[in-house]
């Protein structure tokens, strides 16, 4: 299928023919099954050889200036009776009136469809609209993926376990608050302190294993305080 640029080049070539007063300008859309060489023929004729050369010169200059495109080959310019310009996706044929009637290029391509400049313009507009729609859809899809990724990252950050140091401090605080406030013997104090220290280390390890902070603090407090209370009670007696 011809590209958007091919349509634009063909329309520019047809416009150049009109500007140089070419006669009976026709665009033939060729049947792909019969012609693998090109997609379109642009056919016209001038009133004499000099005008034919002027038409082809205008086409070449315009396409070079506006699109930076040159024909792959140009044939028949010296004689000027039938000039052929090959632009790959389309071929321009500029005839003299006599040679056009003689060779009957339109008659030879019976399967080809004749299309007007207006129809070609409509095809070009439809192709541009389809391209823009596809680009817009792709852009929206990328934006949606980016938004989803951002939300996922934010959620992951929110649910991230508390740092080991923070959990350790909470565990130590709970242990300190739960311990006997008036301990009679230094041994009891030492036992509570030792239990708290072990609890802090245990909390840090559990946090490193990605456990949430709250359950760790409660478990550590219960585990550390109970033996400490028992020891403190035993020393009192």
Protein Blocks (a to p, Z undefined) as FASTA:
>chain_A
ZZfklmmmmmmmmmmmmmnopahiacddddfklockbmbdcddddfbfklmmmmmmmmmm
mmmmmnopacfbdehklnomaccddehjaccddddfklmmmnommlmmmmbccddfklmm
mmmmmmmmmmmmmmmmmmmmmmmmmmmmmmmmmmmmmmpccdfklmmmmmmmmmmmmpcf
bdfbfklmmmmmmmmmmmmmmmmmmmmnopafklmmmmmmmmmmmmmmmmmmmmmZZ
